[in-house]
Amino acid sequence: MRKTVLALALAVTACSSTPDPRPLSVPEAERLALVRFSNYTTGIRAFTASVPSPGGKLVLDGRVDFVNHLGYAGMRTDGRDDEFSRGLVQWNLGRMAFATNPSAKPVDPVPMIDWQVRDLRERGSELDGALRLLVNLGSDRPENAQLLLQSSARWLRSDRIGDTAVDVFEGPKQKDATDARLRYWLDADGKLRRLEAKLGTQEELAVFDFTGQGDPVQVIPPLTR
């Protein structure tokens, strides 16, 4: 009886163990190298995001144009319900515009309201880091898979998002002052389903979920100047 119980316990332990993170295989490096190119060929994707910040968790619901490097989203601060806790945000590679608005989702057509425009900050703002990260996720060519094999990128684990099986990869450190590392949740076709990133001084990861095809972004005039 004891031998049977011991055998069952060992079997359960073996089934529940999670493989340790490991370096990328060649097919995995090729899959990871195509992420930004796949985003570019898709064009526009809808997304939701949760971005920790000192002023409270920021929740975004919008879409990003990976070809023209543009984004448009509704934004709210979790746990707040005052006039300035929600609004609309548009941004490109270098600038962002924000306007208070009751909606926490992008409004179409884009309302011509009092948009406040400023340059994106390179440091000191989790929101700016999240916005810059999103519009930089598209490229018109794949990355070099051989360089990824030689980098610190690695496979972390298998997981699921809803009913979709994914592999979770940790990319190499970013080539900027943030020294951040990104986690890519890729489905079997290599499509990016989720991205995780450590932004600023926050210990909690920012999470970006890509939820499907998005509508074109109508750019407000202040961002075209």
N, C-alpha and C positions, 0 to 999 in steps of 0.2 A: 504493500500500500504506500509506504514511504517513498519507494522508488518511483511509483506512478506519479505521486504528488510532485516530487522533485523534477521529473521529466516534464510535467506540465508547466511548472514554474519556469524552467529553462526555455521552453518553447515560447511562452508568453513574453519573456524578457527579450528573446531574439527577435520576435515579431515587432515589438514596440521600440526597439533601438533605432536611433536616427543616425545615418551615416555622417561621419565628420566632414566638414568643408574640405575641399581638395582643389588642386589646380585644374584648369580647364582642359578638356580633351580638344582635339582638333575640330570635330563637328560643333562643339559648344562654342569655341572661339569664333568660328565662322558665323554661327547664329547670333552671337553678341555683337559681332562686327557689323551686322546688317540692321541693327535696331534703328539708328537715326535715318538710314536710307529708306527703310520700310515706312517710317513716319512721314518722310518727305513724299514718297509715292502715294501714300494715303491722302495727304493734303491737309485736311482739317479734321480734328477729332474733338469730341466732347469729353469733358473731364470734370471730376470733383476733386477737391483737395482739402486737407486739414493741415494747417501750418501753425505750429506752436510759436508764440511770441511773448515778450514780457507783459504786454497789455491784454493778453488773453488769446485763446486759440482762434485763428482766423479760418473761416470756412468759405471756400470758393466753389462756384458752380458755373461753368462756362465752356468755352471752346478755344482751341489754339490752332492757328494756321502755320503749319511747319514749313511751308514753301516761302511765304512772305514774312515769316517771323513776327506774327501779330497774335495778340490774345485779347479776349473780351470775356468778362465774367461778372456775375453778381458776387458780392462779398459781404459777410456779416461776422461780427465778433460773438463767439459762443458765450452764452450766459448773459448777454446784454440785450436790451430792447429799446434803447434811446435813439434819438434822431440820427446821431453820428455813428451808430454802431453798424450801419449797413449802407450799402451803396453800390455803385457800378465802377468798374475799373477796366481801362484799356491800356495796352502797353505794346512796345516794340523792343528792339534790341537795346535802345538807349534811354527811352523816356516812358513815363507812365502818366495817366490822367485818371483822376478820381472825382466822382460826384456823389453826394448823398442822394439816396433814392430809397423808397419803401421796399423795392423788390430786392431779393437776394439772388435773383437769377437774371441773366442778360435780357434786356428789353429790346425788341425789334419792332419797328425801326429804331435805331439808336436815338434817344431823346437829345435834343439840342438844349442842354441845361448848363448850369454853371460848373464846367469841368475845370478842375485845378490841375495844372500840368507841371511836372518837374522832371529832372534827370533821375535815372535809376542810380541808387547808391551802390558802390562796390562793396562797402562794409557797413556793419552796424544795423542792418535791417533784414529781418527774416523774410518779410514780405517781398522786398526787392530781390533778395536772393532766389526766392521761389519763382517770381515772375521771369527773371533772367534765365533761370534753369529751364523753364517750360519752353520758351521761344528758341532755345538753343538745342532742342532735342531733334531737330530735323537737319539733314544734310543731303546734298545731291550726289553723294558718292559714299560707298561703304568705307568703314574703317579698315585698317590693316590687321587682319586676323593673326598674322605672325607676330606682330608687336604685342597683341593681347596675350598670346601664349607666353611671351617673355616677360609680361608684366605681373603685377600682384593680383590681377583679376582671378576670381575663383568661383566655383560652383558651391552654393551653400546648402541647398536642400530641394526636395520636391515638395510641392504644396498645392493648394487649390484656391481659386477664387470662384465662389459659387459652385457651379458644376464643371468648371473649366480647370483641367490639370495644368500646372505651370511648373517651371524650374526657376529657382531664385538664384541669381548671380550677383556677386559683388564686383563692381567694376574697379579699374585702377583709380588711384587718387587723381582728382581734378587738377588741371594745369593752371591753377589760379591761387590767390592768396587764402582761399577758404580751406584748402587742403582736404576738401570733403570727399567722401566716397559714397557712391550711389548703389542702390540695390535694385536690380531690374527683375521684374516678374514677367517671364516670357512664356507664351503658350507654345504648343507644338509647331505652329507655323512661324514662330519667331516674332509674333506681334506683341508689342508692349502692352500689358494689361495693368500693371501697377509699377510705380516708382517710389522708392523711399530715399530720403536724404536727411542728413544731419545739417541743420542750418544755424549759423551763428553760434551762440553759446548755449542753445537749447539742448538738453539731454534727450528729450522726446523727438522721435523722427517725424519729419514732415511726410505725409502720404498723399500721393497723387494717383487717382484711379481713372483710367481711360475707358469710357463707357460706350463708345460707338462713333459713327460718322457725325461730323458737326456741320452746321450751316456756315456760309461765307461770313466773314467779319466785315462789317461796314465801318470803315475807319473814320473817326471824328476829325474835323479839320485841324484842331490844335496839334494832333500828332503828325500831320503831314507837313508842317512848317519847318 
